[in-house]
Amino acid sequence: MEVGKYNTLQILRGTSVGMYLGDDEGNDVLLPHKYIPENAQIGEKIEVFIYRDSEDRLIATTLKPLILLNQFAILEVVAATQFGAFLDWGLEKDLFVPFKEQNHKLQKGQYVPVYLYLDEQTDRVVASAKVHKYFKNLDGVDLDEGQEVDLLVFEKTELGHNVVVNNLYKGLVYENETFRRLAWGDTTKGYVKLIRDEGKIDISLQPLGFLKTLEPNQKAILDKLQQSGGTLNLSDNSDPIEIQEV
C-alpha cells in the first residue's frame, strides 16, 4: 500500500464508519462512507488514493488529488501559519509546506510551484517549493532529441520559460522560439531540441524540422506572432490591406 499514490485495493468488509479495503500483503485501510462508490460490493477492487489524515491515520479516498507523489504541480496557498503554509490539492486535508521547504514566506492566495515528496520520518506526504533540488540529473537520461514530452510551465526568466519535462527534468523554452503565448502553470506538449553537456534540456514547442518545411508566408506569420506575444489583431472581417501588410 503506497502513500501518496493511487492503489487498487479489494473491498474487505463494511462497518459503521465506512468500508475497509485491503492489499495482497494483508494491509487494510478505511474508505469513509462519503467516498464509497454507488453499488460498491464486498470483494470488488477499486482504485483509491492513500494519504494520512489529521490524526495521522492512513485513509483512502476516491477524490482525485491535484498532485501525486514525486510529481510537480502549481497549487494555491490557502493558509500561512507560524509552522508553514497549506495548499489546496483537491482533498479535504490541505497539503503542508514546511518553512524549510519555502524559498520565501508564502502568502495566502499565492500560486506556487511545488514538488510532492514523502517524509520518511513521519510517512506523510509533504510539499516543497524548492523545486529545483528535485529535478533529476541527466546522467543516463531516457530522452532522445525530437522526442515528444509533457511540459509544465513553472518559471519565467530572461531567456524564456522554465518547464518541468515529463515530471522529471528541468527544461527551457527560449523566448525567441515561442510563437504562442505561454502562461505560468500551463501544461502542454513539447519536443526535445537539445540535451546539453552542462545538464540542461532545450525544448521546442514544434516538432523538430517544422520551421524548415514552412512556406515563406507561413514563416512570416509565425514570426509576427512571436513578435506580438502570440496574438494578431486580425480576423475574417479584417481589412485585406491590413492582412497583406502582415
C-alpha positions as CSV (number, residue, x, y, z in Angstrom):
1,M,0.0,0.0,0.0
2,E,1.7,3.2,-1.2
3,V,1.1,6.6,0.4
4,G,0.7,9.5,-2.0
5,K,-0.3,7.3,-4.9
6,Y,-3.3,5.5,-6.4
7,N,-3.7,2.0,-5.1
8,T,-6.1,-0.7,-6.5
9,L,-7.5,-2.4,-3.4
10,Q,-10.2,-5.0,-2.6
11,I,-13.2,-4.2,-0.5
12,L,-13.0,-6.4,2.6
13,R,-15.8,-5.5,4.8
14,G,-18.3,-2.8,5.7
15,T,-18.5,-1.0,9.1
16,S,-20.5,1.8,10.6
17,V,-17.8,4.3,9.5
18,G,-17.1,3.0,6.0
19,M,-15.6,0.1,4.2
20,Y,-12.2,-1.4,4.8
21,L,-10.0,-2.1,1.8
22,G,-7.0,-4.4,1.6
23,D,-4.0,-5.2,-0.4
24,D,-2.3,-8.5,-1.2
25,E,0.1,-8.1,1.8
26,G,-2.6,-8.1,4.4
27,N,-2.7,-4.4,5.0
28,D,-6.1,-2.6,5.3
29,V,-7.3,1.0,5.2
30,L,-10.6,2.7,5.8
31,L,-12.6,4.3,3.0
32,P,-15.1,6.6,4.7
33,H,-18.8,6.3,3.8
34,K,-18.8,9.6,1.8
35,Y,-16.2,8.3,-0.6
36,I,-17.8,4.8,-1.3
37,P,-18.9,4.5,-4.9
38,E,-22.5,3.7,-5.5
39,N,-23.3,0.0,-5.7
40,A,-19.8,-1.0,-4.3
41,Q,-19.7,-4.6,-3.3
42,I,-17.5,-6.6,-0.9
43,G,-14.9,-8.5,-2.9
44,E,-14.7,-5.9,-5.7
45,K,-11.5,-4.0,-6.4
46,I,-11.5,-0.2,-6.6
47,E,-8.8,2.5,-7.2
48,V,-8.3,4.9,-4.3
49,F,-5.7,7.5,-3.2
50,I,-3.9,6.8,0.1
51,Y,-2.7,9.5,2.5
52,R,-2.7,10.3,6.2
53,D,-5.5,12.2,7.9
54,S,-5.2,15.0,10.5
55,E,-4.9,12.3,13.2
56,D,-2.0,10.6,11.3
57,R,-4.1,7.6,10.3
58,L,-3.9,6.1,6.8
59,I,-7.1,6.9,4.9
60,A,-8.4,6.1,1.4
61,T,-10.3,8.5,-0.8
62,T,-11.9,8.4,-4.3
63,L,-11.2,12.1,-4.7
64,K,-8.6,13.0,-7.2
65,P,-5.6,15.0,-5.8
66,L,-4.0,17.7,-7.9
67,I,-0.6,16.2,-7.4
68,L,0.8,12.7,-6.8
69,L,4.0,11.5,-5.0
70,N,7.2,12.6,-6.8
71,Q,5.4,14.9,-9.1
72,F,5.4,18.7,-9.7
73,A,2.3,21.0,-9.8
74,I,1.3,24.6,-9.2
75,L,-1.1,24.9,-6.2
76,E,-2.8,27.7,-4.3
77,V,-1.8,28.7,-0.8
78,V,-4.9,28.6,1.3
79,A,-3.3,29.4,4.7
80,A,0.0,30.6,6.1
81,T,0.9,30.0,9.7
82,Q,3.9,30.1,12.0
83,F,4.6,26.5,11.2
84,G,4.4,26.7,7.4
85,A,1.9,27.1,4.6
86,F,-1.0,24.9,3.5
87,L,-2.0,24.3,-0.1
88,D,-5.3,23.2,-1.8
89,W,-4.6,19.9,-3.5
90,G,-8.1,18.8,-4.1
91,L,-8.5,16.8,-0.8
92,E,-10.2,17.7,2.5
93,K,-7.0,17.9,4.4
94,D,-4.7,20.7,3.0
95,L,-1.2,19.9,1.9
96,F,1.6,21.2,4.2
97,V,4.7,23.1,3.1
98,P,7.2,23.4,6.0
99,F,9.2,26.7,6.3
100,K,12.4,24.9,5.5
101,E,10.9,23.9,2.1
102,Q,10.0,27.5,1.1
103,N,12.2,29.9,-0.9
104,H,10.4,32.8,0.8
105,K,7.4,33.1,3.2
106,L,4.4,32.0,1.3
107,Q,1.2,34.1,1.4
108,K,-2.5,33.1,1.3
109,G,-3.8,33.4,-2.3
110,Q,-0.4,32.8,-4.0
111,Y,0.0,30.1,-6.5
112,V,3.3,28.3,-6.1
113,P,5.2,25.5,-8.0
114,V,5.8,22.6,-5.7
115,Y,7.1,19.0,-5.6
116,L,5.4,16.3,-3.5
117,Y,7.7,14.1,-1.5
118,L,7.4,11.5,1.3
119,D,8.8,12.5,4.7
120,E,10.4,9.2,5.7
121,Q,10.3,10.1,9.4
122,T,6.5,10.6,9.5
123,D,5.4,8.7,6.4
124,R,3.4,11.7,5.4
125,V,3.4,13.4,2.0
126,V,4.8,17.0,2.2
127,A,5.2,19.7,-0.5
128,S,8.4,21.6,-1.2
129,A,8.5,25.0,-3.0
130,K,12.3,24.4,-3.6
131,V,11.5,22.6,-6.8
132,H,15.0,23.0,-8.3
133,K,16.6,20.5,-6.0
134,Y,14.1,17.7,-7.0
135,F,14.9,17.7,-10.7
136,K,16.6,14.5,-11.9
137,N,20.1,14.9,-13.3
138,L,20.6,14.0,-16.9
139,D,23.1,11.1,-16.4
140,G,21.6,8.3,-18.4
141,V,18.6,10.4,-19.3
142,D,15.9,8.4,-21.2
143,L,15.2,11.1,-23.7
144,D,16.0,11.5,-27.4
145,E,16.3,14.6,-29.5
146,G,13.0,15.1,-31.3
147,Q,11.0,13.1,-28.7
148,E,7.6,14.4,-27.7
149,V,7.4,15.3,-23.9
150,D,4.9,16.6,-21.4
151,L,5.6,20.1,-20.1
152,L,4.5,22.2,-17.1
153,V,5.5,25.9,-17.3
154,F,6.7,26.9,-13.8
155,E,9.0,29.9,-14.1
156,K,9.6,32.9,-16.4
157,T,13.3,34.0,-16.9
158,E,15.1,36.4,-19.1
159,L,15.9,33.6,-21.5
160,G,12.4,32.3,-21.7
161,H,10.2,29.8,-19.8
162,N,11.5,27.1,-17.5
163,V,9.4,23.9,-17.8
164,V,9.1,20.6,-16.0
165,V,9.8,17.9,-18.5
166,N,7.9,14.6,-18.0
167,N,7.6,15.3,-14.3
168,L,11.4,14.6,-14.0
169,Y,13.7,17.1,-15.6
170,K,14.1,20.8,-16.0
171,G,13.9,22.3,-19.5
172,L,13.9,25.7,-21.2
173,V,11.7,27.1,-24.0
174,Y,13.6,30.1,-25.3
175,E,11.6,33.3,-25.6
176,N,12.7,33.9,-29.2
177,E,11.4,30.4,-30.2
178,T,8.0,30.9,-28.6
179,F,5.4,31.6,-31.3
180,R,2.4,31.4,-29.0
181,R,1.6,32.8,-25.5
182,L,2.8,30.6,-22.6
183,A,1.4,31.3,-19.2
184,W,2.7,30.3,-15.8
185,G,1.1,26.9,-14.9
186,D,0.3,25.9,-18.5
187,T,0.6,22.2,-19.3
188,T,1.4,21.4,-22.9
189,K,3.3,19.1,-25.3
190,G,6.8,19.9,-26.5
191,Y,9.8,18.3,-28.2
192,V,13.4,17.7,-27.0
193,K,15.5,20.0,-29.1
194,L,18.9,19.6,-27.5
195,I,20.4,17.8,-24.4
196,R,23.3,20.0,-23.4
197,D,26.5,18.7,-21.8
198,E,26.1,21.0,-18.8
199,G,22.9,19.1,-17.9
200,K,20.2,21.3,-19.5
201,I,17.4,20.5,-21.9
202,D,16.4,22.8,-24.7
203,I,12.7,22.4,-25.6
204,S,10.8,23.3,-28.8
205,L,7.1,23.7,-28.9
206,Q,7.1,22.5,-32.5
207,P,8.4,19.2,-33.9
208,L,12.0,19.4,-35.0
209,G,12.3,20.4,-38.6
210,F,8.9,22.1,-38.5
211,L,10.1,25.5,-39.4
212,K,12.2,24.2,-42.3
213,T,9.1,22.9,-44.0
214,L,7.1,26.1,-43.8
215,E,6.3,28.2,-46.8
216,P,7.7,31.7,-46.7
217,N,4.2,33.2,-45.9
218,Q,3.6,30.8,-43.1
219,K,7.1,31.5,-41.6
220,A,6.3,35.3,-41.8
221,I,3.1,34.8,-39.9
222,L,4.8,32.8,-37.2
223,D,7.5,35.5,-36.9
224,K,4.8,38.1,-36.4
225,L,3.0,36.0,-33.8
226,Q,6.3,35.6,-31.9
227,Q,7.0,39.4,-32.0
228,S,3.5,40.2,-30.8
229,G,3.4,37.8,-27.9
230,G,1.3,35.1,-29.6
231,T,-1.7,37.1,-30.9
232,L,-2.6,39.2,-34.0
233,N,-5.5,41.6,-34.1
234,L,-6.8,40.1,-37.3
235,S,-9.9,38.2,-38.3
236,D,-12.0,37.2,-41.3
237,N,-13.5,40.7,-41.2
238,S,-10.2,42.5,-41.2
239,D,-9.3,44.9,-44.0
240,P,-7.4,43.0,-46.7
241,I,-4.7,45.6,-46.8
242,E,-4.0,45.1,-43.1
243,I,-3.7,41.3,-43.7
244,Q,-1.4,41.9,-46.7
245,E,0.8,44.1,-44.6
246,V,1.4,41.2,-42.2
